[in-house]
Amino acid sequence: MRKKQMQKVLLFVLANFSLLINYAQDGNAGINEANTKVRSYFASGTNLMYAVGAILGLIGAVKVYQKWNAGDPDTGKVAAAWFGSCVFLVVVATVIKSFFGI
């Protein structure tokens, strides 16, 4: 009786193991699939960076306007900092896009 139970368990384990082997893929196929998925997300990430840059530009414009109306002598410096950060964000997204050929 015990021998029959062990045979059934062994058969079950071997059947499940053979299923795992059939679904497994080689390392190269896995790397290529991961590469494809990451590249498909890159366009969305780039668009997100552009959107964040636009929002930061609007926030910066409001901050500079407030300083300008208050007569703050540091307005030019703040405007240059906000403008530079927005330009940097857009340039980085574009350079990464062209550098990796995506």
Secondary structure, 3 states (H helix, E strand, C coil): CHHHHHHHHHHHHHHHHHHHHHHCCCHHHHHHHHHHHHHHHHHHHHHHHHHHHHHHHHHHHHHHHHHHHHCCCCHHHHHHHHHHHHHHHHHHHHHHHHHCCC
